[in-house]
């Protein structure tokens, strides 16, 4: 499946990367991948990303796809 670059709820994108686990686990896993990828973390910070936000913007999704690949 090809994913479009568009705004995604965090839970929606996390489940796309980890469809075989519970939503909370998928969210934690995605957050961990973002935290441990320093280049991605810095790129997201430049878009005013906050860990507490509920949605990723289209620009943030594009960066996640760039650094982590598509789900």
SETI-985269 format. One record per atom (N, C-alpha, C): x, y, z; atom name. Coordinates in nm, 2 decimals, padded with zeros to 4 digits. Each point is the difference from the previous one (the first is absolute). Layout:
// residues N
+--------+--------+--------+-------+
:     c1 :     c2 :     c3 : atome :
+--------+--------+--------+-------+
:      X :      Y :      Z :    CA :
...
+--------+--------+--------+-------+
//
This chain:
// residues 71
+--------+--------+--------+-------+
:     c1 :     c2 :     c3 : atome :
+--------+--------+--------+-------+
:  00.08 : -00.12 :  00.00 :     N :
: -00.08 :  00.12 :  00.00 :    CA :
:  00.09 :  00.12 :  00.00 :     C :
: -00.04 :  00.10 : -00.08 :     N :
:  00.08 :  00.12 : -00.01 :    CA :
: -00.07 :  00.11 :  00.09 :     C :
:  00.08 :  00.06 :  00.09 :     N :
: -00.06 :  00.10 :  00.08 :    CA :
:  00.03 :  00.14 : -00.05 :     C :
: -00.11 :  00.08 :  00.00 :     N :
:  00.01 :  00.14 : -00.05 :    CA :
:  00.06 :  00.09 :  00.11 :     C :
:  00.06 :  00.11 : -00.05 :     N :
:  00.05 :  00.10 :  00.10 :    CA :
: -00.12 :  00.09 :  00.02 :     C :
: -00.05 : -00.01 :  00.12 :     N :
: -00.12 :  00.08 :  00.05 :    CA :
:  00.01 :  00.01 :  00.15 :     C :
: -00.08 :  00.08 :  00.06 :     N :
:  00.00 : -00.01 :  00.15 :    CA :
: -00.06 : -00.13 :  00.05 :     C :
:  00.06 : -00.06 :  00.10 :     N :
: -00.04 : -00.12 :  00.06 :    CA :
: -00.01 :  00.02 :  00.15 :     C :
: -00.10 : -00.06 :  00.06 :     N :
:  00.00 : -00.01 :  00.15 :    CA :
:  00.11 : -00.09 :  00.03 :     C :
:  00.07 :  00.03 :  00.12 :     N :
:  00.11 : -00.08 :  00.04 :    CA :
: -00.03 : -00.15 :  00.01 :     C :
: -00.12 : -00.03 :  00.06 :     N :
: -00.03 : -00.14 :  00.01 :    CA :
: -00.02 : -00.07 : -00.13 :     C :
: -00.06 :  00.08 : -00.10 :     N :
: -00.02 : -00.06 : -00.13 :    CA :
:  00.13 : -00.04 : -00.07 :     C :
:  00.10 :  00.10 :  00.01 :     N :
:  00.13 : -00.03 : -00.06 :    CA :
:  00.08 : -00.11 :  00.08 :     C :
: -00.01 :  00.01 :  00.13 :     N :
:  00.07 : -00.11 :  00.08 :    CA :
: -00.06 : -00.14 : -00.04 :     C :
: -00.13 : -00.01 : -00.01 :     N :
: -00.06 : -00.13 : -00.03 :    CA :
:  00.04 : -00.04 : -00.14 :     C :
:  00.03 :  00.09 : -00.09 :     N :
:  00.04 : -00.03 : -00.14 :    CA :
:  00.14 : -00.07 :  00.01 :     C :
:  00.09 :  00.05 :  00.09 :     N :
:  00.13 : -00.05 :  00.01 :    CA :
:  00.00 : -00.13 :  00.08 :     C :
: -00.10 : -00.02 :  00.09 :     N :
:  00.00 : -00.12 :  00.08 :    CA :
: -00.15 : -00.05 :  00.01 :     C :
: -00.05 : -00.06 : -00.10 :     N :
: -00.14 : -00.04 :  00.00 :    CA :
: -00.03 : -00.12 :  00.08 :     C :
:  00.11 : -00.07 :  00.05 :     N :
: -00.02 : -00.13 :  00.07 :    CA :
:  00.00 :  00.02 :  00.15 :     C :
:  00.01 :  00.13 :  00.05 :     N :
:  00.00 :  00.02 :  00.14 :    CA :
: -00.11 :  00.10 :  00.05 :     C :
: -00.02 :  00.00 :  00.12 :     N :
: -00.10 :  00.10 :  00.06 :    CA :
:  00.04 :  00.14 : -00.03 :     C :
: -00.10 :  00.09 : -00.01 :     N :
:  00.02 :  00.14 : -00.04 :    CA :
:  00.10 :  00.06 :  00.09 :     C :
: -00.01 : -00.01 :  00.13 :     N :
:  00.09 :  00.06 :  00.10 :    CA :
:  00.14 : -00.05 : -00.03 :     C :
:  00.02 : -00.12 : -00.02 :     N :
:  00.13 : -00.06 : -00.03 :    CA :
:  00.06 :  00.06 : -00.13 :     C :
: -00.09 :  00.01 : -00.10 :     N :
:  00.04 :  00.06 : -00.13 :    CA :
:  00.05 :  00.15 :  00.02 :     C :
: -00.08 :  00.07 :  00.08 :     N :
:  00.04 :  00.14 :  00.03 :    CA :
:  00.13 :  00.01 :  00.07 :     C :
:  00.02 : -00.08 :  00.10 :     N :
:  00.13 :  00.00 :  00.07 :    CA :
:  00.11 : -00.04 : -00.09 :     C :
: -00.02 : -00.10 : -00.09 :     N :
:  00.11 : -00.04 : -00.09 :    CA :
:  00.03 :  00.11 : -00.10 :     C :
: -00.10 :  00.07 : -00.05 :     N :
:  00.03 :  00.11 : -00.10 :    CA :
:  00.07 :  00.11 :  00.08 :     C :
: -00.04 :  00.03 :  00.12 :     N :
:  00.06 :  00.11 :  00.07 :    CA :
:  00.15 : -00.04 :  00.03 :     C :
:  00.03 : -00.12 :  00.03 :     N :
:  00.13 : -00.05 :  00.03 :    CA :
:  00.09 :  00.02 : -00.13 :     C :
: -00.06 : -00.04 : -00.11 :     N :
:  00.08 :  00.01 : -00.13 :    CA :
:  00.03 :  00.14 : -00.03 :     C :
: -00.09 :  00.09 :  00.03 :     N :
:  00.02 :  00.15 : -00.02 :    CA :
:  00.11 :  00.05 :  00.09 :     C :
: -00.01 : -00.04 :  00.13 :     N :
:  00.10 :  00.05 :  00.10 :    CA :
:  00.14 : -00.05 : -00.03 :     C :
:  00.01 : -00.12 : -00.05 :     N :
:  00.13 : -00.06 : -00.02 :    CA :
:  00.07 :  00.04 : -00.13 :     C :
: -00.08 :  00.05 : -00.09 :     N :
:  00.05 :  00.05 : -00.13 :    CA :
:  00.02 :  00.15 :  00.02 :     C :
:  00.13 :  00.04 :  00.03 :     N :
:  00.03 :  00.14 :  00.03 :    CA :
: -00.03 :  00.09 : -00.12 :     C :
:  00.03 : -00.04 : -00.12 :     N :
: -00.02 :  00.08 : -00.11 :    CA :
: -00.15 :  00.03 : -00.02 :     C :
: -00.08 : -00.11 :  00.01 :     N :
: -00.14 :  00.02 : -00.01 :    CA :
: -00.06 :  00.09 :  00.11 :     C :
:  00.05 : -00.02 :  00.12 :     N :
: -00.04 :  00.08 :  00.12 :    CA :
:  00.03 :  00.15 : -00.03 :     C :
:  00.12 :  00.03 : -00.05 :     N :
:  00.03 :  00.14 : -00.03 :    CA :
: -00.08 :  00.05 : -00.11 :     C :
: -00.02 : -00.07 : -00.11 :     N :
: -00.09 :  00.04 : -00.11 :    CA :
: -00.14 :  00.03 :  00.05 :     C :
: -00.05 : -00.09 :  00.08 :     N :
: -00.14 :  00.03 :  00.05 :    CA :
:  00.00 :  00.12 :  00.09 :     C :
:  00.10 :  00.02 :  00.08 :     N :
:  00.01 :  00.12 :  00.09 :    CA :
: -00.01 :  00.13 : -00.08 :     C :
:  00.06 :  00.00 : -00.12 :     N :
: -00.01 :  00.11 : -00.09 :    CA :
: -00.14 :  00.03 : -00.05 :     C :
: -00.09 : -00.10 :  00.01 :     N :
: -00.14 :  00.03 : -00.05 :    CA :
: -00.09 :  00.03 :  00.12 :     C :
:  00.07 :  00.03 :  00.12 :     N :
: -00.08 :  00.03 :  00.12 :    CA :
: -00.07 : -00.13 :  00.06 :     C :
:  00.05 : -00.11 : -00.04 :     N :
: -00.06 : -00.13 :  00.06 :    CA :
:  00.01 :  00.00 :  00.15 :     C :
: -00.11 : -00.05 :  00.06 :     N :
:  00.00 : -00.02 :  00.15 :    CA :
: -00.05 : -00.14 :  00.02 :     C :
:  00.06 : -00.07 :  00.09 :     N :
: -00.04 : -00.14 :  00.03 :    CA :
: -00.14 : -00.01 :  00.05 :     C :
: -00.05 :  00.11 :  00.05 :     N :
: -00.14 :  00.00 :  00.05 :    CA :
: -00.11 :  00.02 : -00.11 :     C :
:  00.04 :  00.04 : -00.12 :     N :
: -00.10 :  00.02 : -00.10 :    CA :
: -00.07 : -00.13 : -00.04 :     C :
: -00.12 :  00.01 : -00.05 :     N :
: -00.08 : -00.12 : -00.03 :    CA :
:  00.01 : -00.04 : -00.15 :     C :
:  00.04 :  00.10 : -00.08 :     N :
:  00.01 : -00.03 : -00.14 :    CA :
:  00.14 :  00.04 : -00.06 :     C :
:  00.04 : -00.07 : -00.10 :     N :
:  00.12 :  00.04 : -00.07 :    CA :
: -00.05 :  00.08 : -00.12 :     C :
:  00.07 :  00.11 : -00.03 :     N :
: -00.03 :  00.08 : -00.12 :    CA :
:  00.05 : -00.07 : -00.12 :     C :
: -00.04 :  00.04 : -00.12 :     N :
:  00.05 : -00.06 : -00.12 :    CA :
:  00.16 :  00.01 : -00.01 :     C :
:  00.05 :  00.11 :  00.04 :     N :
:  00.15 :  00.02 :  00.00 :    CA :
:  00.07 : -00.10 :  00.09 :     C :
: -00.06 : -00.02 :  00.12 :     N :
:  00.05 : -00.09 :  00.10 :    CA :
:  00.00 : -00.14 : -00.06 :     C :
: -00.12 : -00.04 : -00.06 :     N :
: -00.01 : -00.13 : -00.06 :    CA :
:  00.10 : -00.02 : -00.11 :     C :
:  00.03 :  00.10 : -00.08 :     N :
:  00.10 : -00.01 : -00.11 :    CA :
:  00.14 : -00.03 :  00.07 :     C :
:  00.03 :  00.07 :  00.11 :     N :
:  00.12 : -00.03 :  00.06 :    CA :
:  00.01 : -00.14 :  00.06 :     C :
: -00.11 : -00.04 :  00.06 :     N :
:  00.00 : -00.14 :  00.06 :    CA :
:  00.02 : -00.10 : -00.11 :     C :
: -00.07 :  00.02 : -00.11 :     N :
:  00.02 : -00.10 : -00.12 :    CA :
:  00.15 :  00.01 : -00.05 :     C :
:  00.05 :  00.12 :  00.00 :     N :
:  00.14 :  00.01 : -00.05 :    CA :
:  00.10 : -00.07 :  00.09 :     C :
: -00.02 :  00.01 :  00.13 :     N :
:  00.10 : -00.05 :  00.09 :    CA :
: -00.03 : -00.15 :  00.04 :     C :
: -00.13 : -00.04 :  00.01 :     N :
: -00.03 : -00.13 :  00.04 :    CA :
: -00.05 : -00.09 : -00.12 :     C :
: -00.03 :  00.06 : -00.11 :     N :
: -00.06 : -00.07 : -00.11 :    CA :
: -00.15 :  00.00 :  00.02 :     C :
: -00.07 : -00.04 : -00.11 :     N :
: -00.14 : -00.01 :  00.02 :    CA :
: -00.04 : -00.13 :  00.08 :     C :
: -00.12 :  00.01 :  00.06 :     N :
: -00.04 : -00.12 :  00.08 :    CA :
: -00.02 : -00.12 : -00.09 :     C :
+--------+--------+--------+-------+
//
